[in-house]
């Protein structure tokens, strides 16, 4: 799994670029970045998936724990992907979070950033 994190404290934005399959160890990098940003309020997440293959079982558990712990800390999540199942995943996630979630097709990163910046 390759995961890149970019923290923008001014915009309360965490950009995540993921490829391959997420592991539990990836959450050990991801969660501290979220916690640093939420120290100053709710955050927004741009989650870009390129050649993404989902989650390992341990990562699924970490994702559930993360969502439970931070359900009120994330205002919006923009998911950018390449595959139909990724779009479906964005829809399925909505009932399990208080965050607004919107899916964007690959190449629509600027539109995703624009949506995240809107009040």
C-alpha positions in Angstrom: 0.0 0.0 0.0 1.1 3.5 -0.8 -0.4 6.3 1.1 0.5 10.0 0.8 -0.7 12.6 3.3 -0.7 16.3 2.9 -1.9 18.4 5.8 -3.2 22.0 5.1 -3.7 23.6 8.5 -5.0 26.9 7.0 -7.9 25.1 5.2 -8.4 22.4 7.8 -7.8 19.9 5.0 -6.2 16.6 4.9 -5.4 15.2 1.4 -4.9 11.5 1.2 -3.7 9.7 -1.9 -4.1 5.9 -1.7 -3.2 3.1 -4.0 -3.0 -0.6 -3.5 -4.7 -2.1 -0.4 -5.0 -0.2 2.9 -3.5 -1.9 5.9 -3.9 -1.3 9.7 -0.4 0.3 9.6 -1.7 2.9 7.2 -4.1 4.1 9.8 -1.3 4.6 12.3 0.0 7.3 9.9 -3.4 8.6 8.9 -5.0 9.0 12.3 -2.3 11.2 13.9 -2.6 13.6 10.9 -6.3 13.9 11.5 -5.9 14.5 15.2 -3.3 17.2 14.6 -5.8 19.0 12.3 -8.9 18.6 14.5 -7.1 20.3 17.4 -8.3 23.5 15.7 -11.8 22.4 14.7 -13.6 20.3 12.2 -11.7 19.1 9.1 -12.3 18.1 5.5 -10.7 15.2 3.8 -9.8 14.8 0.1 -9.4 11.0 -0.4 -7.9 10.2 -3.9 -7.8 6.6 -5.0 -5.5 5.4 -7.8 -5.2 1.7 -8.5 -6.9 1.2 -5.2 -7.9 -2.3 -4.1 -9.7 -1.7 -0.8 -8.9 -2.6 2.8 -7.2 -5.6 4.5 -9.3 -7.0 7.3 -7.2 -5.3 10.0 -7.6 -2.0 8.2 -11.4 -2.4 8.1 -11.4 -2.7 11.9 -9.1 0.4 12.1 -11.6 2.2 9.8 -14.5 1.4 12.0 -12.7 2.5 15.1 -11.6 5.7 13.4 -15.2 6.5 12.2 -16.6 5.9 15.6 -14.0 8.1 17.3 -14.0 11.0 14.8 -17.6 10.9 13.5 -18.2 14.5 14.6 -14.7 15.8 13.7 -14.9 15.5 9.9 -17.2 18.0 8.1 -16.8 16.8 4.5 -15.1 14.0 2.6 -14.5 14.2 -1.1 -13.7 10.9 -2.6 -12.0 10.8 -6.0 -11.8 7.4 -7.7 -11.5 5.5 -10.9 -13.9 2.5 -10.5 -17.7 2.0 -10.1 -17.3 0.2 -6.8 -15.5 3.2 -5.3 -18.5 5.4 -6.3 -20.8 2.8 -4.7 -18.6 2.8 -1.6 -19.1 6.6 -1.2 -22.8 6.1 -1.2 -22.8 3.2 1.2 -20.6 5.2 3.7 -23.1 8.0 4.1 -25.4 6.5 6.8 -22.4 5.6 8.9 -21.0 9.1 9.3 -22.1 12.6 10.1 -19.8 13.9 7.4 -21.1 15.1 4.0 -19.6 12.7 1.4 -19.4 13.3 -2.3 -17.8 11.2 -5.0 -15.8 12.6 -7.9 -14.4 10.9 -11.0 -10.7 10.7 -11.6 -9.6 14.0 -13.1 -12.1 16.0 -11.0 -9.7 16.9 -8.2 -10.2 20.6 -8.7 -14.0 20.2 -8.5 -13.5 18.2 -5.3 -11.3 20.8 -3.7 -13.9 23.5 -4.7 -16.7 21.5 -3.1 -14.6 21.0 0.1 -14.0 24.8 0.3 -17.7 25.7 0.1 -19.4 26.6 3.3 
